Amino acid sequence: MISEGVRCCVHAALTNVGSHYSGIDFDAVGRGYALEKSNNDILAIGSAAAHGAEVLAGMMSAVFIHR
């Protein structure tokens, strides 16, 4: 049950990103972080994404509560 919820939220997040940016290689995204990015790059991206993730998580919680 939890894994289904996680899968659904990840799918919603990737769909959201895909609606903003065309040409995303979702297969590559599914393999994890890009190899050419350093640990510092990944930390900076994560920090920049934190607020959007919180907002999106709040939206997903509301969706699941209303189901």
GROMACS elastic network, one bead per residue, 0.5 to 0.9 nm:
[ bonds ]
;  ai    aj funct       b0    kb
    1     4     6  0.51845   500
    1     5     6  0.64532   500
    1     6     6  0.87949   500
    2     5     6  0.50986   500
    2     6     6  0.62162   500
    2     7     6  0.85499   500
    3     7     6  0.59745   500
    3     8     6  0.84797   500
    4     7     6  0.50100   500
    4     8     6  0.60960   500
    4     9     6  0.86226   500
    5     8     6  0.51085   500
    5     9     6  0.62014   500
    5    10     6  0.85873   500
    5    64     6  0.85500   500
    6     9     6  0.51487   500
    6    10     6  0.60629   500
    6    11     6  0.84333   500
    7    10     6  0.51870   500
    7    11     6  0.60304   500
    7    12     6  0.85600   500
    8    11     6  0.50629   500
    8    12     6  0.61621   500
    8    13     6  0.86486   500
    9    13     6  0.61094   500
    9    14     6  0.85946   500
    9    56     6  0.89926   500
    9    57     6  0.79308   500
    9    60     6  0.65780   500
   10    13     6  0.50164   500
   10    14     6  0.61278   500
   10    15     6  0.84327   500
   11    14     6  0.52129   500
   11    15     6  0.60213   500
   11    16     6  0.85093   500
   12    15     6  0.50389   500
   12    16     6  0.60932   500
   12    17     6  0.86967   500
   12    56     6  0.89533   500
   12    60     6  0.81486   500
   13    16     6  0.50298   500
   13    17     6  0.63103   500
   13    18     6  0.85897   500
   13    53     6  0.85077   500
   13    56     6  0.73873   500
   13    57     6  0.88696   500
   14    17     6  0.50340   500
   14    18     6  0.60104   500
   14    19     6  0.85210   500
   14    26     6  0.80663   500
   15    19     6  0.61410   500
   15    20     6  0.88657   500
   16    19     6  0.51482   500
   16    20     6  0.67681   500
   16    21     6  0.89691   500
   17    20     6  0.53007   500
   17    21     6  0.62089   500
   17    22     6  0.87978   500
   17    24     6  0.86373   500
   18    21     6  0.51232   500
   18    22     6  0.60797   500
   18    23     6  0.80166   500
   18    24     6  0.66643   500
   18    26     6  0.88726   500
   19    22     6  0.71950   500
   21    24     6  0.68224   500
   23    26     6  0.89438   500
   24    27     6  0.87782   500
   24    28     6  0.85142   500
   24    29     6  0.82006   500
   25    28     6  0.53754   500
   25    29     6  0.64418   500
   25    30     6  0.88338   500
   26    30     6  0.61313   500
   26    31     6  0.87729   500
   27    30     6  0.50830   500
   27    31     6  0.66531   500
   28    31     6  0.51929   500
   28    32     6  0.70804   500
   28    33     6  0.85305   500
   28    34     6  0.80446   500
   29    32     6  0.55700   500
   29    33     6  0.71259   500
   29    34     6  0.80199   500
   30    33     6  0.86617   500
   31    34     6  0.83902   500
   32    35     6  0.86668   500
   33    36     6  0.86425   500
   33    37     6  0.74571   500
   33    42     6  0.76802   500
   34    37     6  0.56692   500
   34    38     6  0.88318   500
   34    42     6  0.88842   500
   35    38     6  0.77612   500
   37    40     6  0.79766   500
   37    41     6  0.56811   500
   37    42     6  0.64942   500
   38    41     6  0.50050   500
   38    42     6  0.63202   500
   38    43     6  0.86456   500
   39    42     6  0.51026   500
   39    43     6  0.61713   500
   39    44     6  0.86228   500
   40    43     6  0.50446   500
   40    44     6  0.61245   500
   40    45     6  0.85892   500
   41    44     6  0.51444   500
   41    45     6  0.61953   500
   41    46     6  0.85715   500
   42    45     6  0.51027   500
   42    46     6  0.60721   500
   42    47     6  0.85700   500
   43    46     6  0.50165   500
   43    47     6  0.61124   500
   43    48     6  0.86089   500
   44    47     6  0.50877   500
   44    48     6  0.61829   500
   44    49     6  0.85789   500
   45    48     6  0.51071   500
   45    49     6  0.61026   500
   45    50     6  0.86397   500
   46    49     6  0.50551   500
   46    50     6  0.60777   500
   47    50     6  0.52775   500
   47    51     6  0.80807   500
   48    51     6  0.71489   500
   48    52     6  0.81501   500
   49    52     6  0.54652   500
   49    53     6  0.60596   500
   49    54     6  0.87539   500
   50    53     6  0.50834   500
   50    54     6  0.62853   500
   50    55     6  0.88103   500
   51    54     6  0.51451   500
   51    55     6  0.63564   500
   51    56     6  0.86370   500
   52    55     6  0.51311   500
   52    56     6  0.60536   500
   52    57     6  0.84200   500
   53    56     6  0.50865   500
   53    57     6  0.58829   500
   53    58     6  0.84885   500
   54    57     6  0.50690   500
   54    58     6  0.62072   500
   54    59     6  0.86987   500
   55    58     6  0.51945   500
   55    59     6  0.64033   500
   55    60     6  0.88033   500
   56    60     6  0.61954   500
   56    61     6  0.86537   500
   57    60     6  0.50122   500
   57    61     6  0.61513   500
   57    62     6  0.86365   500
   58    61     6  0.51567   500
   58    62     6  0.63469   500
   58    63     6  0.87464   500
   59    62     6  0.51917   500
   59    63     6  0.63244   500
   59    64     6  0.88706   500
   60    63     6  0.50049   500
   60    64     6  0.62893   500
   60    65     6  0.86072   500
   61    64     6  0.52505   500
   61    65     6  0.61205   500
   61    66     6  0.86710   500
   62    65     6  0.51435   500
   62    66     6  0.62591   500
   62    67     6  0.87846   500
   63    66     6  0.53504   500
   63    67     6  0.64181   500
   64    67     6  0.52171   500
